[in-house]
């Protein structure tokens, strides 16, 4: 939940209480990304984190995108 | 060095060997940002980190922007 299909990416924005909590989330995302060797673009705007998983390289969503999205949903 | 003046922001992009090193830099930036209570937008694209310090809220660059930029240059 929370993922939206953009033109050539899936995007999820999560809002936290403050920057510190946003960074804690980003570090959890980073661990999962390293584990799956599949790295979304991550943007941090104070308490808001936007994850963008581009799909244009593979020509569409792949199993890896879904796996990453699922793991991030569990964080 | 490395900061560029955009339309209403100063922007710096730094490239690292890999995602892990990029994240280590982001965590150092986060510490400085918390310390100065002045948080740039941070975008991580695998090994590339872009810091965007918006200036439109204050109507231009302030002392805080320069202080943050200087501290980040030292990281």
Backbone of each chain as nested JSON, in Angstrom:
{
  "chains": [
    {"id": "A", "residues": [
      {"number": 1, "name": "UNK", "atoms": {"N": [0.836, -1.198, 0.0], "CA": [0.0, 0.0, 0.0], "C": [0.87, 1.247, 0.0]}},
      {"number": 2, "name": "UNK", "atoms": {"N": [0.357, 2.301, -0.604], "CA": [1.098, 3.556, -0.589], "C": [1.921, 3.767, -1.845]}},
      {"number": 3, "name": "UNK", "atoms": {"N": [2.057, 2.719, -2.662], "CA": [2.824, 2.873, -3.893], "C": [1.9, 3.37, -4.995]}},
      {"number": 4, "name": "UNK", "atoms": {"N": [2.388, 4.31, -5.774], "CA": [1.609, 4.777, -6.908], "C": [2.393, 4.554, -8.182]}},
      {"number": 5, "name": "UNK", "atoms": {"N": [1.664, 4.23, -9.22], "CA": [2.305, 4.012, -10.508], "C": [2.415, 5.346, -11.223]}},
      {"number": 6, "name": "UNK", "atoms": {"N": [3.633, 5.816, -11.424], "CA": [3.851, 7.045, -12.187], "C": [4.15, 6.651, -13.632]}},
      {"number": 7, "name": "UNK", "atoms": {"N": [4.578, 7.598, -14.412], "CA": [4.749, 7.324, -15.834], "C": [5.714, 6.152, -16.078]}},
      {"number": 8, "name": "UNK", "atoms": {"N": [6.885, 6.22, -15.474], "CA": [7.835, 5.117, -15.66], "C": [8.484, 4.743, -14.339]}},
      {"number": 9, "name": "UNK", "atoms": {"N": [7.682, 4.782, -13.278], "CA": [8.213, 4.452, -11.959], "C": [7.07, 4.115, -11.008]}},
      {"number": 10, "name": "UNK", "atoms": {"N": [7.4, 3.398, -9.935], "CA": [6.45, 3.321, -8.829], "C": [7.007, 4.19, -7.709]}},
      {"number": 11, "name": "UNK", "atoms": {"N": [6.118, 4.911, -7.077], "CA": [6.512, 5.955, -6.136], "C": [5.754, 5.782, -4.831]}},
      {"number": 12, "name": "UNK", "atoms": {"N": [6.445, 5.947, -3.724], "CA": [5.781, 5.928, -2.419], "C": [6.34, 7.05, -1.565]}},
      {"number": 13, "name": "UNK", "atoms": {"N": [5.455, 7.835, -0.97], "CA": [5.89, 8.887, -0.052], "C": [5.373, 8.571, 1.343]}},
      {"number": 14, "name": "UNK", "atoms": {"N": [6.261, 8.626, 2.314], "CA": [5.896, 8.346, 3.696], "C": [6.274, 9.553, 4.545]}},
      {"number": 15, "name": "UNK", "atoms": {"N": [5.368, 9.94, 5.43], "CA": [5.594, 11.106, 6.271], "C": [5.85, 10.647, 7.71]}},
      {"number": 16, "name": "UNK", "atoms": {"N": [6.802, 11.281, 8.363], "CA": [7.16, 10.917, 9.74], "C": [6.987, 12.109, 10.669]}},
      {"number": 17, "name": "UNK", "atoms": {"N": [7.223, 11.865, 11.95], "CA": [7.067, 12.938, 12.937], "C": [8.114, 14.027, 12.72]}},
      {"number": 18, "name": "UNK", "atoms": {"N": [9.315, 13.616, 12.353], "CA": [10.39, 14.603, 12.169], "C": [11.5, 14.023, 11.292]}},
      {"number": 19, "name": "UNK", "atoms": {"N": [12.522, 14.817, 11.087], "CA": [13.642, 14.423, 10.229], "C": [14.349, 13.182, 10.76]}},
      {"number": 20, "name": "UNK", "atoms": {"N": [14.525, 13.125, 12.074], "CA": [15.237, 11.992, 12.67], "C": [14.522, 10.667, 12.361]}},
      {"number": 21, "name": "UNK", "atoms": {"N": [13.208, 10.667, 12.48], "CA": [12.46, 9.438, 12.187], "C": [12.487, 9.114, 10.693]}},
      {"number": 22, "name": "UNK", "atoms": {"N": [12.462, 10.171, 9.883], "CA": [12.558, 9.962, 8.436], "C": [13.894, 9.287, 8.098]}},
      {"number": 23, "name": "UNK", "atoms": {"N": [14.981, 9.77, 8.715], "CA": [16.309, 9.195, 8.459], "C": [16.38, 7.744, 8.937]}},
      {"number": 24, "name": "UNK", "atoms": {"N": [15.735, 7.442, 10.057], "CA": [15.742, 6.061, 10.556], "C": [15.069, 5.144, 9.522]}},
      {"number": 25, "name": "UNK", "atoms": {"N": [13.966, 5.602, 8.95], "CA": [13.289, 4.838, 7.902], "C": [14.202, 4.661, 6.695]}},
      {"number": 26, "name": "UNK", "atoms": {"N": [14.855, 5.736, 6.284], "CA": [15.749, 5.679, 5.119], "C": [16.857, 4.643, 5.349]}},
      {"number": 27, "name": "UNK", "atoms": {"N": [17.362, 4.582, 6.556], "CA": [18.415, 3.601, 6.83], "C": [17.883, 2.171, 6.794]}},
      {"number": 28, "name": "UNK", "atoms": {"N": [16.631, 1.99, 7.186], "CA": [16.037, 0.645, 7.074], "C": [15.819, 0.292, 5.601]}},
      {"number": 29, "name": "UNK", "atoms": {"N": [15.354, 1.266, 4.828], "CA": [15.184, 1.051, 3.38], "C": [16.538, 0.702, 2.75]}},
      {"number": 30, "name": "UNK", "atoms": {"N": [17.57, 1.416, 3.168], "CA": [18.911, 1.192, 2.599], "C": [19.386, -0.234, 2.846]}},
      {"number": 31, "name": "UNK", "atoms": {"N": [19.099, -0.766, 4.03], "CA": [19.503, -2.146, 4.341], "C": [18.795, -3.131, 3.421]}},
      {"number": 32, "name": "UNK", "atoms": {"N": [17.5, -2.937, 3.237], "CA": [16.735, -3.823, 2.357], "C": [17.237, -3.692, 0.917]}},
      {"number": 33, "name": "UNK", "atoms": {"N": [17.507, -2.461, 0.497], "CA": [17.968, -2.216, -0.875], "C": [19.298, -2.933, -1.118]}},
      {"number": 34, "name": "UNK", "atoms": {"N": [20.2, -2.88, -0.133], "CA": [21.485, -3.554, -0.281], "C": [21.288, -5.06, -0.33]}},
      {"number": 35, "name": "UNK", "atoms": {"N": [20.409, -5.539, 0.535], "CA": [20.152, -6.972, 0.601], "C": [19.617, -7.499, -0.729]}},
      {"number": 36, "name": "UNK", "atoms": {"N": [18.691, -6.748, -1.325], "CA": [18.079, -7.177, -2.592], "C": [18.891, -6.702, -3.798]}},
      {"number": 37, "name": "UNK", "atoms": {"N": [19.914, -5.893, -3.552], "CA": [20.707, -5.273, -4.615], "C": [19.8, -4.573, -5.63]}},
      {"number": 38, "name": "UNK", "atoms": {"N": [18.87, -3.818, -5.11], "CA": [17.864, -3.132, -5.928], "C": [17.552, -1.835, -5.191]}},
      {"number": 39, "name": "UNK", "atoms": {"N": [18.004, -0.715, -5.752], "CA": [18.02, 0.54, -4.992], "C": [17.055, 1.567, -5.568]}},
      {"number": 40, "name": "UNK", "atoms": {"N": [16.023, 1.895, -4.814], "CA": [15.144, 2.972, -5.274], "C": [15.855, 4.31, -5.111]}},
      {"number": 41, "name": "UNK", "atoms": {"N": [15.455, 5.303, -5.9], "CA": [15.865, 6.67, -5.588], "C": [15.149, 7.09, -4.313]}},
      {"number": 42, "name": "UNK", "atoms": {"N": [15.863, 7.774, -3.458], "CA": [15.32, 8.173, -2.155], "C": [15.45, 9.677, -2.01]}},
      {"number": 43, "name": "UNK", "atoms": {"N": [14.341, 10.341, -1.752], "CA": [14.4, 11.78, -1.486], "C": [13.863, 12.059, -0.096]}},
      {"number": 44, "name": "UNK", "atoms": {"N": [14.633, 12.823, 0.661], "CA": [14.253, 13.178, 2.033], "C": [13.993, 14.68, 2.076]}},
      {"number": 45, "name": "UNK", "atoms": {"N": [12.751, 15.048, 2.419], "CA": [12.412, 16.459, 2.608], "C": [11.936, 16.621, 4.04]}},
      {"number": 46, "name": "UNK", "atoms": {"N": [12.854, 16.888, 4.914], "CA": [12.647, 16.954, 6.345], "C": [11.94, 15.697, 6.856]}},
      {"number": 47, "name": "UNK", "atoms": {"N": [10.614, 15.712, 7.035], "CA": [9.938, 14.543, 7.61], "C": [9.279, 13.656, 6.553]}},
      {"number": 48, "name": "UNK", "atoms": {"N": [9.548, 13.954, 5.282], "CA": [8.915, 13.199, 4.2], "C": [9.963, 12.467, 3.388]}},
      {"number": 49, "name": "UNK", "atoms": {"N": [9.709, 11.19, 3.153], "CA": [10.621, 10.38, 2.354], "C": [9.871, 9.889, 1.127]}},
      {"number": 50, "name": "UNK", "atoms": {"N": [10.435, 10.141, -0.046], "CA": [9.834, 9.642, -1.277], "C": [10.762, 8.603, -1.905]}},
      {"number": 51, "name": "UNK", "atoms": {"N": [10.211, 7.441, -2.165], "CA": [10.955, 6.352, -2.801], "C": [10.464, 6.229, -4.231]}},
      {"number": 52, "name": "UNK", "atoms": {"N": [11.377, 6.238, -5.171], "CA": [11.01, 6.138, -6.581], "C": [11.756, 4.963, -7.182]}},
      {"number": 53, "name": "UNK", "atoms": {"N": [11.002, 3.991, -7.612], "CA": [11.605, 2.822, -8.23], "C": [11.355, 2.929, -9.723]}},
      {"number": 54, "name": "UNK", "atoms": {"N": [12.394, 3.323, -10.421], "CA": [12.263, 3.516, -11.851], "C": [12.072, 2.178, -12.551]}},
      {"number": 55, "name": "UNK", "atoms": {"N": [11.283, 2.182, -13.575], "CA": [10.983, 0.93, -14.266], "C": [11.429, 0.966, -15.722]}},
      {"number": 56, "name": "UNK", "atoms": {"N": [11.976, 2.104, -16.141], "CA": [12.239, 2.213, -17.583], "C": [13.458, 1.413, -18.036]}},
      {"number": 57, "name": "UNK", "atoms": {"N": [14.368, 1.113, -17.105], "CA": [15.566, 0.35, -17.504], "C": [15.168, -1.042, -17.994]}},
      {"number": 58, "name": "UNK", "atoms": {"N": [14.297, -1.683, -17.205], "CA": [13.881, -3.045, -17.557], "C": [12.7, -3.044, -18.516]}},
      {"number": 59, "name": "UNK", "atoms": {"N": [12.206, -1.854, -18.85], "CA": [11.065, -1.779, -19.759], "C": [9.745, -2.09, -19.082]}},
      {"number": 60, "name": "UNK", "atoms": {"N": [9.708, -1.946, -17.762], "CA": [8.46, -2.216, -17.038], "C": [8.764, -2.732, -15.652]}},
      {"number": 61, "name": "UNK", "atoms": {"N": [7.736, -2.958, -14.866], "CA": [7.935, -3.468, -13.516], "C": [8.424, -4.907, -13.56]}},
      {"number": 62, "name": "UNK", "atoms": {"N": [9.396, -5.204, -12.7], "CA": [9.912, -6.568, -12.644], "C": [9.606, -7.152, -11.268]}},
      {"number": 63, "name": "UNK", "atoms": {"N": [9.917, -8.417, -11.158], "CA": [9.744, -9.117, -9.887], "C": [10.516, -8.397, -8.784]}},
      {"number": 64, "name": "UNK", "atoms": {"N": [11.693, -7.831, -9.133], "CA": [12.521, -7.162, -8.138], "C": [11.828, -5.93, -7.574]}},
      {"number": 65, "name": "UNK", "atoms": {"N": [11.122, -5.211, -8.445], "CA": [10.402, -4.021, -7.992], "C": [9.345, -4.4, -6.956]}},
      {"number": 66, "name": "UNK", "atoms": {"N": [8.614, -5.453, -7.253], "CA": [7.556, -5.88, -6.342], "C": [8.145, -6.396, -5.027]}},
      {"number": 67, "name": "UNK", "atoms": {"N": [9.254, -7.128, -5.153], "CA": [9.886, -7.668, -3.952], "C": [10.346, -6.521, -3.044]}},
      {"number": 68, "name": "UNK", "atoms": {"N": [10.994, -5.534, -3.672], "CA": [11.466, -4.376, -2.904], "C": [10.284, -3.632, -2.272]}},
      {"number": 69, "name": "UNK", "atoms": {"N": [9.247, -3.407, -3.055], "CA": [8.072, -2.685, -2.555], "C": [7.454, -3.414, -1.365]}},
      {"number": 70, "name": "UNK", "atoms": {"N": [7.37, -4.724, -1.476], "CA": [6.768, -5.522, -0.404], "C": [7.607, -5.419, 0.867]}},
      {"number": 71, "name": "UNK", "atoms": {"N": [8.912, -5.536, 0.697], "CA": [9.807, -5.466, 1.868], "C": [9.741, -4.093, 2.52]}},
      {"number": 72, "name": "UNK", "atoms": {"N": [9.661, -3.056, 1.713], "CA": [9.599, -1.695, 2.254], "C": [8.267, -1.48, 2.969]}},
      {"number": 73, "name": "UNK", "atoms": {"N": [7.212, -2.072, 2.462], "CA": [5.913, -1.948, 3.128], "C": [5.947, -2.539, 4.539]}},
      {"number": 74, "name": "UNK", "atoms": {"N": [6.841, -3.511, 4.733], "CA": [6.915, -4.193, 6.035], "C": [7.771, -3.424, 7.042]}},
      {"number": 75, "name": "UNK", "atoms": {"N": [8.462, -2.371, 6.603], "CA": [9.37, -1.642, 7.511], "C": [8.585, -0.821, 8.527]}}
    ]},
    {"id": "B", "residues": [
      {"number": 1, "name": "UNK", "atoms": {"N": [32.991, 24.432, -2.118], "CA": [33.081, 24.037, -3.52], "C": [32.025, 22.983, -3.853]}},
      {"number": 2, "name": "UNK", "atoms": {"N": [31.586, 22.998, -5.082], "CA": [30.625, 21.985, -5.506], "C": [29.185, 22.442, -5.415]}},
      {"number": 3, "name": "UNK", "atoms": {"N": [28.954, 23.584, -4.767], "CA": [27.588, 24.106, -4.68], "C": [27.309, 24.962, -5.903]}},
      {"number": 4, "name": "UNK", "atoms": {"N": [26.116, 24.761, -6.448], "CA": [25.71, 25.597, -7.571], "C": [24.442, 26.35, -7.216]}},
      {"number": 5, "name": "UNK", "atoms": {"N": [24.356, 27.548, -7.699], "CA": [23.18, 28.365, -7.439], "C": [22.142, 28.056, -8.503]}},
      {"number": 6, "name": "UNK", "atoms": {"N": [21.038, 27.455, -8.102], "CA": [19.929, 27.219, -9.025], "C": [18.943, 28.371, -8.881]}},
      {"number": 7, "name": "UNK", "atoms": {"N": [17.77, 28.204, -9.479], "CA": [16.832, 29.322, -9.512], "C": [16.5, 29.831, -8.11]}},
      {"number": 8, "name": "UNK", "atoms": {"N": [16.093, 28.9, -7.244], "CA": [15.773, 29.339, -5.884], "C": [16.353, 28.373, -4.851]}},
      {"number": 9, "name": "UNK", "atoms": {"N": [17.557, 27.888, -5.158], "CA": [18.192, 26.938, -4.247], "C": [19.689, 26.883, -4.526]}},
      {"number": 10, "name": "UNK", "atoms": {"N": [20.446, 26.399, -3.539], "CA": [21.823, 26.004, -3.836], "C": [21.859, 24.487, -3.816]}},
      {"number": 11, "name": "UNK", "atoms": {"N": [22.588, 23.938, -4.77], "CA": [22.541, 22.504, -5.03], "C": [23.959, 21.954, -5.09]}},
      {"number": 12, "name": "UNK", "atoms": {"N": [24.157, 20.802, -4.472], "CA": [25.453, 20.13, -4.578], "C": [25.219, 18.645, -4.812]}},
      {"number": 13, "name": "UNK", "atoms": {"N": [25.895, 18.094, -5.806], "CA": [25.815, 16.649, -6.055], "C": [27.185, 16.035, -5.834]}},
      {"number": 14, "name": "UNK", "atoms": {"N": [27.212, 14.97, -5.052], "CA": [28.463, 14.279, -4.754], "C": [28.323, 12.824, -5.167]}},
      {"number": 15, "name": "UNK", "atoms": {"N": [29.359, 12.306, -5.809], "CA": [29.329, 10.933, -6.303], "C": [30.267, 10.066, -5.457]}},
      {"number": 16, "name": "UNK", "atoms": {"N": [29.841, 8.871, -5.13], "CA": [30.636, 7.97, -4.3], "C": [30.903, 6.659, -5.036]}},
      {"number": 17, "name": "UNK", "atoms": {"N": [31.668, 5.796, -4.394], "CA": [32.011, 4.527, -5.031], "C": [30.766, 3.649, -5.183]}},
      {"number": 18, "name": "UNK", "atoms": {"N": [29.893, 3.691, -4.188], "CA": [28.706, 2.846, -4.247], "C": [27.625, 3.399, -3.319]}},
      {"number": 19, "name": "UNK", "atoms": {"N": [26.521, 2.692, -3.254], "CA": [25.371, 3.112, -2.457], "C": [25.725, 3.185, -0.977]}},
      {"number": 20, "name": "UNK", "atoms": {"N": [26.498, 2.226, -0.507], "CA": [26.841, 2.188, 0.913], "C": [27.602, 3.454, 1.328]}},
      {"number": 21, "name": "UNK", "atoms": {"N": [28.545, 3.869, 0.492], "CA": [29.302, 5.089, 0.812], "C": [28.424, 6.331, 0.702]}},
      {"number": 22, "name": "UNK", "atoms": {"N": [27.519, 6.309, -0.263], "CA": [26.587, 7.433, -0.4], "C": [25.744, 7.564, 0.866]}},
      {"number": 23, "name": "UNK", "atoms": {"N": [25.26, 6.433, 1.386], "CA": [24.433, 6.453, 2.601], "C": [25.242, 6.929, 3.814]}},
      {"number": 24, "name": "UNK", "atoms": {"N": [26.508, 6.551, 3.866], "CA": [27.346, 7.004, 4.982], "C": [27.455, 8.526, 4.954]}},
      {"number": 25, "name": "UNK", "atoms": {"N": [27.63, 9.083, 3.774], "CA": [27.684, 10.546, 3.625], "C": [26.356, 11.172, 4.056]}},
      {"number": 26, "name": "UNK", "atoms": {"N": [25.258, 10.577, 3.606], "CA": [23.932, 11.114, 3.95], "C": [23.749, 11.138, 5.472]}},
      {"number": 27, "name": "UNK", "atoms": {"N": [24.229, 10.112, 6.137], "CA": [24.089, 10.089, 7.594], "C": [24.949, 11.16, 8.264]}},
      {"number": 28, "name": "UNK", "atoms": {"N": [26.088, 11.468, 7.675], "CA": [26.906, 12.562, 8.223], "C": [26.224, 13.913, 7.967]}},
      {"number": 29, "name": "UNK", "atoms": {"N": [25.672, 14.061, 6.774], "CA": [24.922, 15.285, 6.471], "C": [23.742, 15.431, 7.453]}},
      {"number": 30, "name": "UNK", "atoms": {"N": [23.075, 14.319, 7.725], "CA": [21.91, 14.349, 8.616], "C": [22.298, 14.84, 10.008]}},
      {"number": 31, "name": "UNK", "atoms": {"N": [23.448, 14.416, 10.478], "CA": [23.914, 14.85, 11.808], "C": [24.142, 16.356, 11.844]}},
      {"number": 32, "name": "UNK", "atoms": {"N": [24.809, 16.861, 10.808], "CA": [25.057, 18.299, 10.722], "C": [23.735, 19.057, 10.608]}},
      {"number": 33, "name": "UNK", "atoms": {"N": [22.825, 18.541, 9.81], "CA": [21.533, 19.202, 9.606], "C": [20.767, 19.299, 10.928]}},
      {"number": 34, "name": "UNK", "atoms": {"N": [20.801, 18.218, 11.701], "CA": [20.115, 18.231, 12.991], "C": [20.784, 19.227, 13.936]}},
      {"number": 35, "name": "UNK", "atoms": {"N": [22.107, 19.217, 13.906], "CA": [22.865, 20.108, 14.783], "C": [22.541, 21.573, 14.489]}},
      {"number": 36, "name": "UNK", "atoms": {"N": [22.462, 21.912, 13.201], "CA": [22.192, 23.301, 12.804], "C": [20.692, 23.583, 12.704]}},
      {"number": 37, "name": "UNK", "atoms": {"N": [19.888, 22.539, 12.854], "CA": [18.44, 22.64, 12.661], "C": [18.108, 23.318, 11.319]}},
      {"number": 38, "name": "UNK", "atoms": {"N": [18.778, 22.82, 10.298], "CA": [18.655, 23.387, 8.952], "C": [18.864, 22.226, 7.99]}},
      {"number": 39, "name": "UNK", "atoms": {"N": [17.761, 21.804, 7.357], "CA": [17.776, 20.518, 6.66], "C": [17.646, 20.691, 5.153]}},
      {"number": 40, "name": "UNK", "atoms": {"N": [18.688, 20.359, 4.425], "CA": [18.557, 20.392, 2.963], "C": [17.702, 19.218, 2.495]}},
      {"number": 41, "name": "UNK", "atoms": {"N": [17.07, 19.337, 1.346], "CA": [16.482, 18.161, 0.714], "C": [17.635, 17.271, 0.26]}},
      {"number": 42, "name": "UNK", "atoms": {"N": [17.462, 15.984, 0.435], "CA": [18.526, 15.033, 0.115], "C": [17.971, 13.997, -0.845]}},
      {"number": 43, "name": "UNK", "atoms": {"N": [18.621, 13.829, -1.984], "CA": [18.21, 12.767, -2.908], "C": [19.372, 11.816, -3.126]}},
      {"number": 44, "name": "UNK", "atoms": {"N": [19.074, 10.54, -2.991], "CA": [20.084, 9.49, -3.159], "C": [19.725, 8.684, -4.396]}},
      {"number": 45, "name": "UNK", "atoms": {"N": [20.627, 8.676, -5.375], "CA": [20.433, 7.839, -6.571], "C": [21.623, 6.903, -6.644]}},
      {"number": 46, "name": "UNK", "atoms": {"N": [21.49, 5.778, -6.03], "CA": [22.534, 4.776, -5.843], "C": [23.806, 5.421, -5.291]}},
      {"number": 47, "name": "UNK", "atoms": {"N": [24.788, 5.772, -6.135], "CA": [26.05, 6.315, -5.602], "C": [26.105, 7.841, -5.653]}},
      {"number": 48, "name": "UNK", "atoms": {"N": [24.993, 8.473, -6.006], "CA": [24.989, 9.936, -6.139], "C": [24.054, 10.563, -5.123]}},
      {"number": 49, "name": "UNK", "atoms": {"N": [24.554, 11.56, -4.433], "CA": [23.732, 12.27, -3.442], "C": [23.606, 13.721, -3.883]}},
      {"number": 50, "name": "UNK", "atoms": {"N": [22.374, 14.202, -3.975], "CA": [22.146, 15.6, -4.308], "C": [21.519, 16.312, -3.116]}},
      {"number": 51, "name": "UNK", "atoms": {"N": [22.151, 17.394, -2.707], "CA": [21.659, 18.204, -1.599], "C": [21.099, 19.489, -2.178]}},
      {"number": 52, "name": "UNK", "atoms": {"N": [19.867, 19.813, -1.815], "CA": [19.225, 21.019, -2.321], "C": [18.785, 21.862, -1.136]}},
      {"number": 53, "name": "UNK", "atoms": {"N": [19.382, 23.028, -1.04], "CA": [19.014, 23.928, 0.043], "C": [18.167, 25.035, -0.56]}},
      {"number": 54, "name": "UNK", "atoms": {"N": [16.872, 24.895, -0.333], "CA": [15.95, 25.872, -0.903], "C": [16.129, 27.222, -0.227]}},
      {"number": 55, "name": "UNK", "atoms": {"N": [15.989, 28.26, -1.018], "CA": [16.213, 29.601, -0.478], "C": [14.957, 30.466, -0.566]}},
      {"number": 56, "name": "UNK", "atoms": {"N": [13.887, 29.908, -1.135], "CA": [12.736, 30.776, -1.392], "C": [11.946, 31.118, -0.13]}},
      {"number": 57, "name": "UNK", "atoms": {"N": [12.049, 30.262, 0.905], "CA": [11.288, 30.547, 2.134], "C": [11.76, 31.866, 2.75]}},
      {"number": 58, "name": "UNK", "atoms": {"N": [13.077, 32.004, 2.844], "CA": [13.637, 33.204, 3.469], "C": [13.806, 34.334, 2.454]}},
      {"number": 59, "name": "UNK", "atoms": {"N": [13.459, 34.071, 1.199], "CA": [13.581, 35.109, 0.172], "C": [15.008, 35.314, -0.293]}},
      {"number": 60, "name": "UNK", "atoms": {"N": [15.835, 34.3, -0.104], "CA": [17.226, 34.41, -0.555], "C": [18.12, 33.602, 0.369]}},
      {"number": 61, "name": "UNK", "atoms": {"N": [19.387, 33.549, 0.042], "CA": [20.33, 32.798, 0.866], "C": [20.531, 33.487, 2.212]}},
      {"number": 62, "name": "UNK", "atoms": {"N": [20.552, 32.677, 3.256], "CA": [20.78, 33.235, 4.584], "C": [22.095, 32.722, 5.15]}},
      {"number": 63, "name": "UNK", "atoms": {"N": [22.452, 33.27, 6.278], "CA": [23.656, 32.825, 6.972], "C": [23.592, 31.323, 7.238]}},
      {"number": 64, "name": "UNK", "atoms": {"N": [22.373, 30.79, 7.52], "CA": [22.227, 29.37, 7.827], "C": [22.579, 28.507, 6.624]}},
      {"number": 65, "name": "UNK", "atoms": {"N": [22.213, 28.981, 5.431], "CA": [22.535, 28.225, 4.22], "C": [24.042, 28.113, 4.049]}},
      {"number": 66, "name": "UNK", "atoms": {"N": [24.729, 29.209, 4.247], "CA": [26.184, 29.203, 4.095], "C": [26.848, 28.346, 5.173]}},
      {"number": 67, "name": "UNK", "atoms": {"N": [26.308, 28.446, 6.393], "CA": [26.88, 27.659, 7.483], "C": [26.734, 26.18, 7.177]}},
      {"number": 68, "name": "UNK", "atoms": {"N": [25.534, 25.786, 6.727], "CA": [25.29, 24.384, 6.399], "C": [26.197, 23.943, 5.249]}},
      {"number": 69, "name": "UNK", "atoms": {"N": [26.29, 24.761, 4.215], "CA": [27.116, 24.417, 3.046], "C": [28.567, 24.221, 3.463]}},
      {"number": 70, "name": "UNK", "atoms": {"N": [29.044, 25.098, 4.323], "CA": [30.441, 25.027, 4.759], "C": [30.69, 23.745, 5.541]}},
      {"number": 71, "name": "UNK", "atoms": {"N": [29.76, 23.423, 6.448], "CA": [29.911, 22.218, 7.265], "C": [29.867, 20.965, 6.38]}},
      {"number": 72, "name": "UNK", "atoms": {"N": [28.993, 20.968, 5.395], "CA": [28.885, 19.804, 4.511], "C": [30.143, 19.67, 3.661]}},
      {"number": 73, "name": "UNK", "atoms": {"N": [30.718, 20.776, 3.274], "CA": [31.973, 20.721, 2.509], "C": [33.098, 20.055, 3.3]}},
      {"number": 74, "name": "UNK", "atoms": {"N": [32.991, 20.142, 4.612], "CA": [34.052, 19.575, 5.466], "C": [33.856, 18.077, 5.716]}},
      {"number": 75, "name": "UNK", "atoms": {"N": [32.719, 17.53, 5.317], "CA": [32.447, 16.107, 5.603], "C": [33.325, 15.192, 4.771]}}
    ]}
  ]
}
